[in-house]
């Protein structure tokens, strides 16, 4: 399979499959993940939850303002 063929298939993969590919590419490039498997699973879970319910997200500026207000109390 050629590189263009591989790239054309990537959008058809699930999020978990793309995450697996990212981790494998990082391994091949010599990068060790500073995260444990449990941390990776938690991040993957939270990302999937966000993707399933993206409308519940708030803009960064709104979140930052709310956090700063809570820290002032």
Steps between C-alpha positions, in 0.01 A plus 500: 500500500636841405521801730216683319281190534578477872425869550168461317397224740580687823174701514306172484657372823349530845646735756648205688662368183653841422627527858662159464669613180628818671649293782660256255651785297639655819658164589653469154640853527659413833268697726407338828165598641534668838148376576398169648252274321238601759559871430478441126174308548358784713594760239353287221180455701464871570573589138236254379252644752569850369461387139164342588382815678699786346216751545557488876843664460551865588744749346845521661454867596177418684661209685807705592288787629290263710810332642665831584183614675491182710867539592442856623244379756 
